[in-house]
Amino acid sequence: GNSVTQMEGPVTLSEEAFLTINCTYTATGYPSLFWYVQYPGEGLQLLLKATKADDKGSNKGFEATYRKETTSFHLEKGSVQVSDSAVYFCALRVTDKLIFGTGTRLQVFP
Amino acid sequence: NAGVTQTPKFQVLKTGQSMTLQCAQDMNHNSMYWYRQDPGMGLRLIYYSASEGTTDKGEVPNGYNVSRLNKREFSLRLESAAPSQTSVYFCASSGGDRTGFFGQGTRLTVV
């Protein structure tokens, strides 16, 4: 079946540290891959996406590369800010289903 | 730009009561979804609708029904609420580029 596995959190970092949140997937066919962010009390917002192998999605300093050979879509940011504190969800869409991982909470301290 | 609108935002039900969560999108998307979000379990798909007139079960459909009223609206009904259905419910829609757009959520408590 189709599924997404994310690293468990919380991830706790100091401001300006480097961030990696791991995401791997299992899918039949050729999925599109997404990272969503959820701030407290809000819905999910699209952060970035990639639609085919070797594509790199980027937004607000975050990046993720669609790696078909390792079935991964790891999220990275070179220098995190306190305002990046949120829950991050990796997701895939294949056919009509949009499937999410369990989410990773990021806490950034000054 | 309204995007995806869910109502209500908060609701408290007694066990056994029924209610309908409403969702509407104004982006002319074909696909719509209902998820529930529980601590430590991420978002789990309850039902989805790939197009007007079709609905399919997701990962956790038991205890829920849905109606795709038209292209804009996709409602979720709890016929007899149970405490296990206490959760935050999100509606989402998706178009040709496969990106999902989410509503602000409905926080439901069943006592």
Boltz contact constraints between the chains, C-beta under 6 A:
constraints:
  - contact:
      token1: [A, 32]
      token2: [B, 98]
      max_distance: 6.0
  - contact:
      token1: [A, 43]
      token2: [B, 102]
      max_distance: 6.0
  - contact:
      token1: [A, 43]
      token2: [B, 103]
      max_distance: 6.0
  - contact:
      token1: [A, 43]
      token2: [B, 104]
      max_distance: 6.0
  - contact:
      token1: [A, 43]
      token2: [B, 105]
      max_distance: 6.0
  - contact:
      token1: [A, 44]
      token2: [B, 102]
      max_distance: 6.0
  - contact:
      token1: [A, 46]
      token2: [B, 99]
      max_distance: 6.0
  - contact:
      token1: [A, 93]
      token2: [B, 98]
      max_distance: 6.0
  - contact:
      token1: [A, 96]
      token2: [B, 31]
      max_distance: 6.0
  - contact:
      token1: [A, 96]
      token2: [B, 50]
      max_distance: 6.0
  - contact:
      token1: [A, 98]
      token2: [B, 100]
      max_distance: 6.0
  - contact:
      token1: [A, 100]
      token2: [B, 42]
      max_distance: 6.0
  - contact:
      token1: [A, 100]
      token2: [B, 43]
      max_distance: 6.0
  - contact:
      token1: [A, 101]
      token2: [B, 42]
      max_distance: 6.0
  - contact:
      token1: [A, 102]
      token2: [B, 42]
      max_distance: 6.0
  - contact:
      token1: [A, 103]
      token2: [B, 42]
      max_distance: 6.0
